[in-house]
């Protein structure tokens, strides 16, 4: 039986953008299912934070590149909540290969990035489509600014995020009119992800980026979560769009 409170599933949500989005939805009165693949301890911490906000929440372990695991994830959400009003496809991974190292690209790693970032997004959306259609729900996919323009990210990651942008447009047609599908494309987010990408140059390059950004700072996970929440709750006639979240950097440089 469907519950009175709206329900959401956020993939890859033990930490980072996914965690921030899950907490934002919970603060707004959503019951939230978080998903993780390996970070069980971090997922437990995030689940405890969600539970402190009230409501009914759960954590489900599933590799989004495994279609059988995804089917189980969707079934668990349906059984727990009886409905699904919002899906945030955030699960993703990158490659360790430097952005300009063409010859160093490992094809097995390339395939794994696409299996998680692209096929995983498709599989989760397909598995959740019946619940989303029944609720008149909303999907938000987490892309990246490098899916729209070149940037200092590995080739496999950048190409996969361009595919996410394309899938967002296609799925917005396939799931219409019951379900809206949009994406967010964050710029450089202050934190662990860009620290791993930029290495010892992180502080200097992030400071320079902030200086060149009209809003005079870099993006935060909470900035992204707020835009995700807005697309879910406040944009009833917006679908198929990718919203850039970078404080105006892309628009002015």
PLY file of the C-alpha trace (Angstrom):
ply
format ascii 1.0
element vertex 253
property float x
property float y
property float z
element edge 252
property int vertex1
property int vertex2
end_header
0.00 0.00 0.00
1.34 3.41 -0.94
2.31 5.72 1.92
1.13 9.29 2.35
4.66 10.72 2.31
6.43 11.04 -1.04
9.32 8.66 -1.63
12.66 9.00 -3.40
15.53 6.77 -4.48
19.02 8.26 -4.75
21.69 6.01 -6.23
25.31 6.28 -5.19
24.23 8.17 -2.11
26.43 7.02 0.76
28.47 10.21 0.34
29.01 13.24 -1.87
26.29 14.72 -4.07
24.05 11.70 -3.51
24.18 12.07 0.26
23.47 15.81 0.02
20.48 15.17 -2.27
19.11 12.44 0.00
19.32 14.71 3.05
17.69 17.60 1.18
14.76 15.39 0.18
14.40 14.00 3.71
14.33 17.51 5.17
11.44 18.25 2.80
9.40 15.30 4.06
10.43 12.52 1.65
11.04 8.95 2.66
14.39 8.15 1.04
16.10 4.98 -0.13
19.84 5.41 -0.45
21.93 3.06 -2.54
25.56 2.05 -2.33
27.86 -0.56 -3.84
30.88 -0.83 -1.54
30.71 1.90 1.12
28.65 0.07 3.73
30.03 1.99 6.72
29.47 5.37 5.11
25.99 4.31 4.02
25.13 3.42 7.63
26.24 6.88 8.74
24.13 8.56 6.07
21.14 6.39 6.95
21.50 7.45 10.60
21.50 11.11 9.52
18.35 10.53 7.49
16.64 8.75 10.35
17.35 11.66 12.67
15.18 13.81 10.38
12.12 11.59 10.83
10.34 9.46 8.28
11.10 5.99 6.95
14.42 5.48 5.19
16.46 2.52 4.01
19.85 1.70 2.54
20.09 -0.88 -0.25
23.33 -2.36 -1.50
23.32 -2.84 -5.27
25.78 -2.42 -8.13
23.81 -0.38 -10.66
25.70 -2.03 -13.54
24.17 -5.39 -12.53
20.64 -5.58 -13.93
19.55 -8.33 -11.53
20.75 -6.26 -8.58
18.91 -3.24 -9.98
15.69 -5.25 -10.24
16.09 -6.16 -6.58
16.74 -2.53 -5.68
13.53 -1.39 -7.38
11.58 -4.21 -5.71
12.93 -3.23 -2.29
11.88 0.38 -2.83
8.42 -0.65 -3.99
7.96 -2.96 -1.03
9.17 -0.39 1.51
7.28 2.65 0.23
4.62 1.43 -2.19
5.43 4.41 -4.42
8.30 6.33 -5.99
7.98 10.04 -6.64
11.60 10.90 -7.39
14.67 9.12 -8.74
18.11 10.71 -8.60
20.60 8.82 -10.75
23.84 9.82 -9.08
25.86 6.58 -9.00
29.05 7.06 -10.95
32.74 6.37 -11.19
35.74 7.72 -13.03
39.03 6.49 -14.41
42.52 6.95 -13.00
43.97 7.70 -16.44
45.13 11.32 -16.87
42.89 13.35 -19.21
45.50 13.75 -21.96
46.86 10.19 -21.86
45.29 8.72 -24.98
47.53 5.66 -25.10
47.11 4.99 -21.39
43.37 4.38 -21.55
42.59 0.87 -20.33
39.65 -0.49 -22.29
38.40 -2.68 -19.44
38.34 0.42 -17.24
36.58 2.35 -20.03
33.89 -0.34 -20.18
33.46 -0.30 -16.40
32.97 3.49 -16.35
30.28 3.23 -19.04
28.68 0.22 -17.32
28.13 2.25 -14.15
27.61 5.78 -15.45
25.50 5.06 -18.53
24.10 1.53 -18.53
23.52 1.72 -14.79
21.51 4.92 -15.16
19.41 3.32 -17.89
18.84 0.11 -15.94
17.77 1.89 -12.76
15.41 4.20 -14.66
13.86 1.30 -16.55
13.38 -0.76 -13.40
11.78 2.17 -11.56
9.64 3.37 -14.49
6.38 1.63 -13.41
6.51 3.18 -9.93
7.50 6.58 -11.32
4.71 6.55 -13.91
2.14 5.60 -11.29
3.23 8.52 -9.10
3.70 11.08 -11.89
7.28 11.27 -10.72
10.49 13.01 -11.68
13.97 11.79 -12.60
17.14 13.85 -12.18
20.38 12.52 -13.65
23.74 13.76 -12.40
25.87 14.61 -15.43
28.88 16.96 -15.39
30.11 20.10 -17.04
32.63 17.92 -18.91
29.69 16.20 -20.58
28.99 19.54 -22.27
32.48 20.99 -22.83
36.10 19.81 -22.44
37.64 19.82 -18.99
40.36 18.17 -16.89
38.61 14.83 -16.49
39.56 11.40 -17.88
38.30 10.61 -21.37
36.03 7.76 -20.30
34.38 9.87 -17.61
33.81 12.86 -19.89
32.37 10.70 -22.68
30.09 8.88 -20.24
28.69 12.15 -18.92
28.00 13.33 -22.47
26.02 10.11 -22.87
24.08 10.96 -19.69
23.08 14.30 -21.23
21.88 12.51 -24.37
20.01 9.84 -22.40
18.28 12.54 -20.38
16.79 13.99 -23.55
15.79 10.60 -24.94
14.26 9.35 -21.69
12.30 12.58 -21.29
10.45 11.64 -24.48
10.10 7.94 -23.68
8.68 8.51 -20.18
6.44 11.47 -21.05
3.89 12.62 -20.17
3.78 10.93 -16.77
7.45 11.38 -15.80
9.77 14.34 -16.24
13.48 13.65 -16.81
16.16 16.32 -16.35
19.85 16.47 -15.52
22.27 18.64 -13.61
25.79 19.39 -14.81
27.93 20.61 -11.91
31.17 22.48 -12.43
34.20 21.99 -10.22
32.89 20.90 -6.83
35.04 21.71 -3.83
35.93 18.45 -2.10
37.41 14.99 -2.45
36.49 14.37 -6.11
38.38 17.40 -7.44
41.20 16.81 -4.97
41.77 13.40 -6.55
41.52 14.91 -10.04
43.79 17.91 -9.52
46.20 16.39 -7.01
48.79 18.76 -5.59
47.44 21.59 -7.76
44.00 21.43 -6.11
44.27 24.51 -3.88
45.81 26.77 -6.51
43.50 25.75 -9.35
40.33 25.86 -7.26
41.22 29.32 -6.01
41.81 30.50 -9.57
38.54 28.94 -10.69
36.64 30.76 -7.94
38.24 34.05 -8.95
37.09 33.58 -12.56
33.56 32.61 -11.49
30.99 35.44 -11.38
29.66 34.17 -8.04
33.25 34.26 -6.68
33.29 30.75 -5.25
33.22 27.13 -6.36
30.24 24.80 -6.41
29.34 22.80 -3.29
27.49 19.51 -2.93
24.65 21.39 -1.25
24.37 23.70 -4.29
23.85 20.67 -6.50
21.39 19.08 -4.07
19.30 22.26 -4.01
19.03 22.31 -7.81
18.16 18.62 -7.87
15.41 19.27 -5.33
14.09 22.21 -7.34
13.90 20.15 -10.53
11.94 17.48 -8.67
9.48 19.75 -6.89
9.23 23.16 -8.56
9.48 22.82 -12.33
6.30 21.07 -13.50
6.76 21.86 -17.20
10.53 21.42 -17.51
11.79 18.15 -18.97
14.69 17.03 -21.14
16.92 19.82 -19.85
20.42 19.85 -18.39
21.00 22.59 -15.82
24.57 23.84 -15.45
25.59 24.55 -11.85
28.84 26.47 -11.90
28.12 30.00 -10.69
28.21 31.38 -14.22
31.72 30.18 -15.09
30.74 28.40 -18.31
28.52 31.24 -19.45
31.22 33.88 -19.07
34.54 32.24 -19.98
0 1
1 2
2 3
3 4
4 5
5 6
6 7
7 8
8 9
9 10
10 11
11 12
12 13
13 14
14 15
15 16
16 17
17 18
18 19
19 20
20 21
21 22
22 23
23 24
24 25
25 26
26 27
27 28
28 29
29 30
30 31
31 32
32 33
33 34
34 35
35 36
36 37
37 38
38 39
39 40
40 41
41 42
42 43
43 44
44 45
45 46
46 47
47 48
48 49
49 50
50 51
51 52
52 53
53 54
54 55
55 56
56 57
57 58
58 59
59 60
60 61
61 62
62 63
63 64
64 65
65 66
66 67
67 68
68 69
69 70
70 71
71 72
72 73
73 74
74 75
75 76
76 77
77 78
78 79
79 80
80 81
81 82
82 83
83 84
84 85
85 86
86 87
87 88
88 89
89 90
90 91
91 92
92 93
93 94
94 95
95 96
96 97
97 98
98 99
99 100
100 101
101 102
102 103
103 104
104 105
105 106
106 107
107 108
108 109
109 110
110 111
111 112
112 113
113 114
114 115
115 116
116 117
117 118
118 119
119 120
120 121
121 122
122 123
123 124
124 125
125 126
126 127
127 128
128 129
129 130
130 131
131 132
132 133
133 134
134 135
135 136
136 137
137 138
138 139
139 140
140 141
141 142
142 143
143 144
144 145
145 146
146 147
147 148
148 149
149 150
150 151
151 152
152 153
153 154
154 155
155 156
156 157
157 158
158 159
159 160
160 161
161 162
162 163
163 164
164 165
165 166
166 167
167 168
168 169
169 170
170 171
171 172
172 173
173 174
174 175
175 176
176 177
177 178
178 179
179 180
180 181
181 182
182 183
183 184
184 185
185 186
186 187
187 188
188 189
189 190
190 191
191 192
192 193
193 194
194 195
195 196
196 197
197 198
198 199
199 200
200 201
201 202
202 203
203 204
204 205
205 206
206 207
207 208
208 209
209 210
210 211
211 212
212 213
213 214
214 215
215 216
216 217
217 218
218 219
219 220
220 221
221 222
222 223
223 224
224 225
225 226
226 227
227 228
228 229
229 230
230 231
231 232
232 233
233 234
234 235
235 236
236 237
237 238
238 239
239 240
240 241
241 242
242 243
243 244
244 245
245 246
246 247
247 248
248 249
249 250
250 251
251 252
